[in-house]
């Protein structure tokens, strides 16, 4: 391996190792662990939306449904059927793929505003189904999700408290970032970008735009679903609040605030938002107002994210 490729890889590995010890470096309090676990989970959730928004150029408002699907799969299989977390993980992936396929076949023939509107309507339908179907707990949700148990034979891998959850949340985050990194360098990722940037050229190159959009939609769904799967174990409860607008705005803001297309963008955006909520909270309603205000400000004053401000700052005033 050449030095030009080895040094960035070594730097990334060093940062990954340092990140694992970040809770201890920040004091190791319960609040620190709680915040970092939530940052990791919500960042993974946001990456599912990121590849649709940044690479495909469409604003999906249905990714709360995929997030909730993963959480409900974990709750139903562990609480109602006594299955393991591994089985619940597989079910979360399969259920999200099935939902994404159904929604994709319906919505991906639409574009831009119509696509956003239809995906939002689909999320509302999913919320109402969850609210009124006893199998999904109805409006009361499903309580008593057991502690996370990923034990394999004699190897014990369990988590009940925040400091125990951190390795699993961090592993999910790292795997998600690596998956997105590989996706953007894959043939599908390149095809998605071409369909987004130049649909006519994509068609001339033999690409089926609808098929590429569906494939990207299918790729994105399990990412958000796995975040929901882990979130169910982290808070031991699953309810219709997972479809709340808060999670949708959180995903959109996390993707947009740092800059679309940045590999670490959703992580940086989520870290900023969750840090404010944990360490400078204005109360439940106040935090929602802050979240909404940040999204509006980002869209109005820097649609390309905070990363776009750096060249302006370097150029100075005109």
Secondary structure, 3 states (H helix, E strand, C coil): CCHHHHHHHHHHHHHHHHHHCHHHHCCCCHHHHHHHHHHHHHHHHHHHHHHHHHHCCCCCCCHHHHHHHHHHHHHHHHHHCCCCHHHHHHHHHHHHHHHHHHHHHHHCCCCHHHHHHHHHHHHHHHHHHHHHCHHHCHHHCEECCCCEECCECCECCEECCHHHHHHHHHHHHHHHHHHHHHHHCCHHHHHHHHHHHCHHHHHHCCCCHHHHHHHHHHHHHHHHHHHHHHHHHHHCEECHHHHCHHHHHHHHHHHHHHCCCCCCHHHHHHHHHHHHHHHCCCCHHHHHHHHHHHHHHHHHHCCCCCHHHHHHHHHCCC
